[in-house]
């Protein structure tokens, strides 16, 4: 009986860990979608950084 109880708690713990991991994946994916930039935005930002670097030299 004790072995069965331990196995039950292990399964519950594993299910909880899987739920936390899945939540983290969803949060990370949502964050990437919010931070997604158009190619024009990326190009403009790179040009800004290039100009700043040229000014420093």
Residue pairs with C-beta under 8 A, 6 or more apart in sequence:
37 45
